[in-house]
Amino acid sequence: MKPIALVVIILISLNSFSQNKTIRAGEKLVYNASYNVFGLLTDIAQVKMETSEVKANKSILLRLKCTVTTYEKWDDFFRIRDLYESYVNPKTLTPYLYKRDVNEGGVYKFMQYKYNHKSKLVKSLKRTKNKKGETLDENKSVRVSSATKDLVSTLYSIRNMDLDIFSPGDEENLPIIYDNIETTLTVKYHKKETVSTEIGNTECHKLALSIKGSDILKDNNDNFLWLTADAKKIPVYAKIKTSLGNGEFKIVSATEQ
């Protein structure tokens, strides 16, 4: 079940300095996550994606927050309490700080990235706990490109792309860092189609996602994301295939403050 939390944050301006015209503070998106359990697609967790402004020294940053929480009836089977957040420049969505704090089935892991885009360097802190409950820290410096982002800020950057200029088959490769490794997320445009969701029947852009050298998304042609074909480009539906099976994410509500 672990890939659920990983893929979530893949689901919901191609360079670091393009202007953000889509993402604003005060947005809250709620999803129902289903996963293949014993051969049946079963509702397992709630996913929330929220944006807010935060003060950092003399600057104002945009906080991109994603939480994953299993429904109570599944907690005894496999309890998930995950937090993913990226602090970005509100004008460009360039990330400055990323945190991933996950607790899945009693296994704890914390990752933090501090970006230095000028030197093309990410300072990473990885924190885990051994069987005795002792905390283990590992610090690294990872060389990256100037456009490299984490998965959370990458998802929001995809929403900032001008998808109206894409044709079926067009692709964009986005550099990302995950588990201290720089790799590539490929976004392939398929077509427009209407999707029925809790927020209505909506015309959407259908995209295929794949990550080079990773089993987070198992196959290149089996992972799809639908974004509303309007100015907000809200992720409303996703179908994914991981090494452990299939999953779906369906939007429940979309609100703004």
Secondary structure, DSSP 8 states (H G I E B T S, - for coil): -HHHHHHHHHH---STTS---S--TTEEEEEEEEEEETTEEEEEEEEEEEEEEEEETTEEEEEEEEEEEE-GGGHHHH-BEEEEEEEE-TTT--EEEEEEEEEETTEEEEEEEEEETTTTEEEEEEEEE-TT--EEEEEEEEE--TT-B-HHHHHHHHHTS-GGG--TT-EEEEEEEETTEEEEEEEEEEEEEEEEETTEEEEEEEEEEEETT-SSS--TTS-EEEEESSSS--EEEEEEEETTEEEEEEEEEEEE-
